[in-house]
Every structure is written in structure tokens, then in C-alpha cells.
């Protein structure tokens, strides 16, 4: 390095900042930028994998719950006594309460039970463990239409 009068060092041409610090800063910025992009890509990929996994688990749980519900309801849906006590213009609400509505609530935790006649008109309703007027079914009729049609089977829709 050249010396100036009085013993002070003369600045080198181009200086330290231009020759060393600026290229190092640019290189560090590039490395940090690439690292940030890598982290972002890994995060996005991890999020997509987690969402896919959660969707698969949710579908499995819904399918298992539907299968369990179908099995639980089958215990009362195919019962001759249930048919006899809801047809011929006679509905035995006390029997339905004890043998279907509150029974399903106590045994399986069902919070809503609606018994429909052959014309899909409500003849009995239970909500949260207690009997309610069958007309309460009207509030959920549209939401349950697909489920009722599936329960009735293809012959009912033909």
C-alpha cells in the first residue's frame, strides 16, 4: 500500500468496499434469497401434504361414522314392532320414545331422531333426548332429503 507524506497510508484504488464488501454482500443476498425461496417452497409443499393427509383422515372418519350410524339405525329400522306402531293411522309415541327415540339417544348418543311414515311425513321426533312435535322435522327436511332417499333405496325413487 502506498504511503503518503506524514506516514499515513494512501487509499488503494477501488477501495475495500468496492473490491470485497460489495461482492460479499451481493453473494450473501443471493444465498439468503435462495434460502428463503427454498424454505417457502418446502413450507408450501409441507402444507399441501398436510392438507391432503387431513382430508384423507376426515373422509375416513366421516365414512366410518356413516357406517356406524347405518348399523345403529338398522337395529330399529327393520323391527316389525316399529312398523306396527307407526302405521294404520296409529302412532304409539310413548313406545317410540322408549324403544327408538330416547333409546337411540341413551345408547348411541343420537341427538336427533325422526321417524317418517311411508309418505315421508314425520310421525315422531326426538331432539336432545326429549320428544318434540313431529313438525320440527320440517326444519331439516331439505337437508335430510338425500339421506332419506338413500335409506328408502332405489325402489322408493322409481
C-alpha positions in Angstrom: 0.0 0.0 0.0 1.5 3.4 -0.9 2.5 5.8 1.8 1.6 9.5 2.0 3.6 12.2 3.5 3.4 12.1 7.3 3.3 8.3 7.4 -0.4 7.8 6.5 -1.4 5.1 4.1 -2.9 6.2 0.9 -6.2 4.7 -0.1 -5.9 1.9 -2.6 -7.6 2.2 -5.9 -11.2 0.8 -5.9 -11.3 0.7 -2.1 -12.2 -2.2 0.2 -15.9 -1.6 -0.2 -15.9 -1.9 -4.0 -13.4 -4.8 -4.1 -14.6 -7.0 -1.2 -17.6 -5.9 0.8 -20.0 -5.2 -2.2 -19.4 -8.7 -3.8 -19.7 -10.4 -0.5 -23.0 -8.5 0.3 -24.4 -9.4 -3.1 -23.4 -13.1 -2.7 -25.0 -13.1 0.8 -28.2 -11.6 -0.5 -28.3 -14.2 -3.2 -27.8 -17.0 -0.7 -30.4 -15.6 1.7 -32.8 -15.1 -1.2 -32.4 -18.6 -2.4 -32.7 -20.0 1.1 -35.9 -18.0 1.6 -37.3 -19.4 -1.6 -36.3 -22.9 -0.6 -38.0 -22.5 2.8 -41.1 -21.1 1.1 -41.3 -24.0 -1.3 -40.7 -26.6 1.4 -43.4 -24.9 3.6 -45.9 -24.8 0.7 -45.2 -28.5 -0.1 -45.5 -29.4 3.5 -48.8 -27.5 3.8 -50.2 -29.3 0.8 -49.2 -32.7 2.1 -50.7 -31.9 5.5 -53.9 -30.7 3.9 -54.1 -33.9 1.7 -53.5 -36.0 4.8 -56.1 -34.2 6.8 -58.7 -34.5 4.0 -58.0 -38.2 3.8 -58.4 -38.7 7.6 -61.6 -36.6 7.6 -63.1 -38.7 4.7 -62.2 -41.8 6.6 -63.8 -40.6 9.8 -67.0 -39.4 8.0 -67.3 -42.8 6.2 -66.8 -44.7 9.5 -69.4 -42.5 11.2 -71.9 -43.1 8.4 -71.3 -46.8 8.5 -71.7 -46.8 12.3 -74.9 -44.7 12.1 -76.4 -47.0 9.4 -75.7 -50.0 11.6 -77.2 -48.3 14.7 -80.3 -47.3 12.9 -80.7 -50.8 11.3 -81.4 -52.1 14.8 -84.7 -50.2 14.8 -85.5 -49.7 11.2 -86.2 -53.3 10.4 -88.1 -54.0 13.5 -91.7 -55.3 12.9 -92.9 -53.6 16.1 -91.8 -50.2 14.8 -93.8 -50.7 11.6 -96.9 -51.9 13.5 -96.7 -48.9 16.0 -96.5 -46.3 13.2 -99.0 -47.5 10.6 -102.7 -47.8 10.2 -103.3 -44.3 11.5 -102.0 -45.2 14.9 -98.8 -43.8 16.3 -97.7 -45.0 19.7 -95.5 -42.1 20.7 -94.8 -43.5 24.2 -93.5 -46.7 22.7 -91.5 -44.8 20.0 -90.0 -42.7 22.8 -88.9 -45.6 24.9 -88.0 -48.0 22.1 -86.5 -45.8 19.4 -86.1 -42.0 20.2 -84.7 -41.8 23.7 -83.3 -45.3 23.4 -81.0 -44.2 20.5 -80.1 -41.1 22.5 -79.2 -43.1 25.6 -77.4 -46.0 23.9 -75.7 -44.3 20.9 -75.8 -40.6 21.8 -78.1 -39.6 18.9 -79.2 -36.0 19.4 -82.0 -36.1 16.7 -84.3 -38.9 15.7 -87.1 -38.5 13.2 -89.5 -41.4 12.3 -91.2 -40.9 8.9 -94.2 -42.8 7.5 -94.2 -44.4 4.1 -95.0 -41.0 2.5 -92.0 -39.4 4.3 -94.3 -37.5 6.7 -92.9 -37.2 10.3 -94.8 -39.2 12.9 -92.3 -38.9 15.7 -89.4 -36.6 16.6 -86.8 -36.6 19.4 -84.3 -33.8 19.9 -81.6 -33.8 22.6 -83.1 -36.7 24.5 -86.7 -35.5 24.6 -89.8 -35.9 22.5 -90.7 -32.8 20.4 -93.6 -32.2 17.9 -93.0 -34.2 14.7 -93.5 -31.0 12.7 -90.0 -30.0 13.9 -88.7 -32.3 11.1 -89.8 -29.6 8.6 -86.8 -27.5 9.6 -84.4 -30.2 8.4 -86.4 -31.9 5.7 -84.5 -30.4 2.8 -81.1 -31.1 4.5 -82.1 -34.8 5.0 -83.8 -35.4 1.7 -80.8 -37.2 0.2 -80.3 -39.3 3.3 -84.0 -40.3 3.3 -83.9 -41.2 -0.4 -80.8 -43.3 0.1 -82.4 -45.1 3.1 -85.5 -45.8 1.1 -83.4 -47.3 -1.7 -83.8 -47.2 -5.5 -87.3 -48.8 -5.4 -88.6 -45.8 -3.4 -87.4 -43.3 -6.1 -88.7 -45.3 -9.1 
